[in-house]
Amino acid sequence: MATLKTLCVLLLAATSTVALPSLRKPTRLSPVVREGSKLLVDGKEWRAVGPNVYWLGLDENVTPPAGQPYDPNTKASYPTKERITEVMAVVNALGGTMIRAHTLGVSTGNPLSIWPTRGVVNEKAFDTIDWAVYQAGLYGVRLLVPLVDNYDYYHGGKYNFLRWAGFNLNQSKDSNNPAIQQFYTNSTIVSTFKDYIKTLLTHKNQYNNLTYAGDPTIFAYETGNELLGPIWGDMNCPADWVADIAKFVKGIAPQKLVFDGTYGINKTHLGIKEVDVFSDHFYPISTSKLQAGISAVEGAGKVYFAGEYDWVGTSGGDSLDAFFQIIEKSPAVGGDTFWSLFGRNAPNCNTFVNHSDGFTLQYGNPSNTAYTNSRIQLIRKHFIAMSQGKTISAQEPLPPVSCPAPPPSRFFTRA
């Protein structure tokens, strides 16, 4: 007669076989490499298209339930894991291949940051970042991560490093102060910034046991977001600083690509061998600016990327369709990311999160106007042309994304 223990084991085995089929491990993404003006994966051309999702590591748009981490001064909180996962499913639905994600890298000076103060590591801040990187890998979505911001935002930027070094500066009153250039030229500040980069890149993800330096899900780091000098539009981000930071990143993470985070195509940077990709942002969209930038970057044998653009059309300029046509036909363009994607306030599946800048794209929101959905359809048509080489109608219905988000079926298969 079987013992009670044996019966329990047999029952568990039978239940697991029927109700809980095993899952194979997800396929690890291959590294993205550059050959001249092209990006390649496993020897085939790869195009980087998707949204900007700046809030994946730290958000400013949702007040969390009582008792959850929250900084009332900046309205900062950690996004829920359900929100993060939904974003990955939306990128798949759009035909995207990647996300540009500021707060996966820019996280300083806030009580909830990776570095609340200089050299002090807040391990709690890595939880949402780890989850975002892990989920992106499962969904086959690669990540482009800026390392610092030009501005004095809630999630941090170059002004934190300036203040830590004793320069009492902030963006609201000092954006035109020549002293802000100390961020690039002061050896102590540069050293501190490198220490921060090392903290980030050597961190081991609790969900997949890979360091950020070693995880191919993060295909590239960007030296910063919209880096400038004291005069708006001056592109005064010194070439020697760009080269130094790019070389430092590649010293820790040799398989990562490096994007020049200068706001605009600074032609004095095009010869920096450690930089793979140069980018620009478009508010409003300008096809002449796009074509001029592509020409300059292609001439240098590097890759061009449109890092942000107004998908709504509120800032005027040229048509989104014309912008996409140039990108799709230009062999030196590695891709583009629109500004910016938000989703439901999951686990609350009935409410969408909004941001106040007028460029919020909410995929699947029943309140979207016909115009808004037509723009989203155009983006999807473009992404599929870039990522799959297929032509679909701009009127093709948008595939639904469930809430909670569906499992990453592209990488998990039933045994």
N, C-alpha and C positions, 0 to 999 in steps of 0.2 A: 504493500500500500504506500503510495507516494506521501512524503511528508508535506506539511503545510508550506514549508519553504519552497519545496520543489514545485508544488502547484502554483504558488505565486509567481515563480520564475517563468513557468510555462504560460500562464495567463498573460503576463507582461509581454512576453515574446510574441504571442499571438496578437495581442492588441496593437503592438508596435508595427507588426507586419501589415496589418490591415489599415489602421488609422493614421500611422505616422511613418510613411515611406521615407527612406533615407535620402539625403541630399548630397550630391557630389560637391566637392569644394569648388568655389568660384575660380574661374580662370583669371590668373593675374595679368594685368595689362602689360603690354610691351612698351618699352621706352619710345618716346618721340625723339627723333634725331633730325638734324638739319643737314642738307646737302645743297650748298649754294642758296638759291632763293626758294627752295622747297622744303616742306616738312614731310618726313617719312615715318611710317610705322611698318615694321617687318618688310622693308623694302618697297612699300607702296605709298603713293602720295596720300597725305592725310591733311584735312582742312579743319581748323579750330573754329567752330561756330557754336554760339550759345548765348546765354544772358550774362549780364552782370548781376550777381547776387551778393551784395556787399555785407549782409547781416548774418551770414551763416555762423560766424563765431561769436558775435555779440550784436545785439539788436538795440534799437532805440524807439521802436514803434509799438511795443506791446507792454502793458503793465502786467506783470505776472501775478498769480495768486499770492495772498498773504503768506509770508514765511519763506518764499522763494527769493534767491539773490536778486537784489535790485539796488541801483544807485539813483536816488531821486534827483540828484543834481544834474545828471546827464540823461535821465530816463533810460538808463541802460539795464538790460537783462539778458540772460542767456535764452536763445530760441529753443523751443521744444524739439525733441528728436523727431516727432511726427512732422513738424514743419520742414525740417531739414530733409527728411526722406521724400516728402512730397515733391520738393524741388527737383530731385533727381528723376523722378517719374515724369515730371513735366518736360524736362530737357529731352528725355527719350521720346515723348509724344511729339515734340516740336522737330524731331530729327536732328537735334543738336549733338555735339560731341564733347563739349566742355563748358566750364563756368569760370568766369573771372570773379574772384572772391576776396575782397579786401580784408575782412576781419579774420580770415584764416592766417593772415600774416601781420597785419597792422593791429597791434594790441598792446598799447602802452599808456600809462598815466591815469588809467581809470581803476577804481578799486576792484573791478571785475576783470581787468586785463591780465595778460600773461606776465607783464612787468608793471605792476601798479606803481612802483618806484624803481629807480635805477638798480639793476642787479638783483632785485627781489622777485623770485618766481612764484606765481600763484598757480599751483598745479590744478586747481579747480577749473581754471579758464580753459584748460586743454580738453575738458570732457566734450563740449560741443564741437570743438575743432576736430578732435579725434573721430567723433561720430560722423561728421561731414565728410572727412577724407575716406573713412571706411565705407560709408554708404555710396559715395561717388564711385569707388572702386567696384563695388558690387553691381552697380547699374551701368558700368562701362563709361562713366563720365570723367574726363580728365579735368585737372584744375590748374589755373593760372593764378598765382598768388603774389600780389604786391607786398613789399616789405616795409614801406613807410608811406605816410601821406603828406602832401604839401601843406595841408590845412590843419587847423586846431580843432579837429572833430572829437566827438565823444569817445571814439575808439583809439584816439592817439595819432601822433604824427611827429614831424620834425621839431615842433615847438616843445614837446616833452624833453627831447634830448638837449635842446638849447637851455631850457630852464634848469635841468639837472646839472648843467655845466656852469650855472651862475648867471646866465643871460636872462634877465627878467623881461621876456618878450611874449606877446600873444598876438594872434592873428587880427583881433578886432582893432588894435591900435598900432601894430608894428609890421603889417604886411609889406610896407614899403621901406622898412628900415634896412639899410645895408648890412646891419649886424646879423640878419638871418642867414647870410652866406657862411657864417661860422659853422653852420651845420655841415657844410661840405669841406671846409678848410681847416677847422680846428682839430688838431690831432687827437685830443682827448675825446671830443665828441665822436669822431670817426671810429676810434677804438671802442667806445661804448656801444655804438651802433653795431659794430662787428660782434661784440659780445652778445648783443640781443639776437642777431642773426644766428649765431652759433647755438644759443638756447633753443631757438625755434627748429632749426634743421636737425639737430641731434636728438630732439625729443622722440621717444618711442611710443607709437600709438598703442593704447591699451587694447584696442579691438582687433588689430591684425599683427601686432608685434613687429611692425616695421618702423624704422625712423622715417621722418619726413624727407630726409636726404636720400633714403634708399627706396622710397615708395614711388613707383612709376606713375601712380595716379596723379601725383603732382608733377606735371610735365615741365613746368617752368616757374621761375620766380622773376618778378618784375622789380627793378631797383626802387620803384616808388610809384605813387599815383600822382600824375599831373605836376611833376616837380618843375619848379621855376625859381627865379631869383626874386629880387625886390620889386621888379616892374612887371606888371601883368603881361604875359605873352613873350617875355624876353628869352625863354628857353635857356636861362643862365644856370644850368646845372653842369658844373665843370666836367670836361671830358676825362680828366685824370681821376676824379672821384668815381665816375661811372665805371671806368676801367678797373679801378681798385676794388670796388664792391663786386663787380661781376667776377673778377678773378677770385675773390674771397669765397663767393658762393660756389663756384666751380671747384675750388679746393676742397670743400666739404662734400659737395654733391656733384661729382664730375659728369653724371648723366643728365643733369638738368639743363634745359635751355635757359638763357637769360634774356629778358626783354629790357630795353632802355625805357625807364619810366619818365623820361622828360616829356613835358606837355608840348608835343610837336616834333617834327623831324629836324633835329639839330645836325646839320651836315658835318660839323666838326667831330661828331661822334661816329660817323659811318665807318671809319677805319679801325674802330676798337675791336680787336679780334675775339675778345671774350663775349661780345654781345651778338646774339643770334637774330633778334627780331626788334624792329623799330615800329612804333605805333603813333597814332594820332587820334584825337577825339573830335566829334562833329556836332556842334551846337551853334548855328544850324548846320544841316547837311550841305556840303559844298562838293560838287563833283570835280571842279577845277582843283581845289585843294587836295582832294583824294588822288587825282591823276598825277599831280606834281610830286606828291609824296611817294607814290608808287614808283615813279620814274627814278627818283633820287636813290631810293633804297635798292631797287633792282640793279641800278648801275654799280652799286657797291657790292653786289653779290649776296645780299642779305634778304631777309623775309620782311614783308610789310604786314601790319595788322591794324585794323580799325577797332580800337579798344572800347570806344563808347560812341553812341549816336542817338539822336532824337528820333525814335521810331514813331512818335505820335504826330509830329509835324507842326507842333505849336510854335516852334521858333523860326518857322519859315524855311527859306532855302530851297534846294533842289528836291526833286521827287525821290522818295525812298526806292521806288522801282529802278530808277536810273542809277542810283547809288549801288544797288545790288548787282545790276548788270555789269558795271565796271569791275566790281570785285570778282564776280564769277568768271569773267573773261581774262583776268590778269593773272598770269602764271606765278608772279612773285608775291601775290597776296596769300598769306597763310590763313586768313579768316577774319572774323569780326564778332563782337559781342554788343548787343543792344543794352541800353540803360532803361529800366532795370526790372527784375522779376520779383514779384511777391505772390504768396499763395494764401491758402486758408489758415486760420488761426488754430490749426490742429493741436490737440485732439478735438477741438470744436470745429466740426466740418461745415458749419452753417454760416460762418463769418469769415470774410476775407480781410487780410491786413492791408492797410493803405499807407503810403508815404506821401508827404505833402509837396513833392517837387513837380508834380504834373506828368511824370514819366513812368508811373507805376503800371506794369503789365500784370494783370490778374487773369491767368489762364483758366477758362471754364467758368468765369463768374457770370451767373445768369443776368446780372445787371449791366453787363457790357452792351454798348450800343452796337448797331450793325456796322458802323464805321470802325469801331475799335476791333471787332472780330475780323473785319476785312484786312486790317493791318496785321493782325496776328496770323491770319492765313497767308499773307504775303511773306511774312518772316519765315513761316514753316516751309513754304514753297522754296524760298532761298536756301534755307538750311539743308533741305533734302537735296537740292541741286549741288550744294557744296560737299555734303558728307557722303552722298550715295551716287552722285552723278545722274540722278533721275529728274525728269521733268514732270511735275504734277500741276494740276490746275490751281490757280489762286482762289478758286471758289470751292475747292475740296473741303468737306466738313472737317472740323477739328476733332480728332479722336478724344474721347473722354478720358479723364484721369480720376480714378476713384479715390475716395477719402474714407478710411486710411489708404495710403498709397499701396499699389499692387506690389507683389514681390518682384525682385529683379530677375525675371525669367530669362533674360538674355544670358545670364551667367550661371543660374542655378537650373539644373535639370533633374527630373525625378530618376532615381536609380531603377 
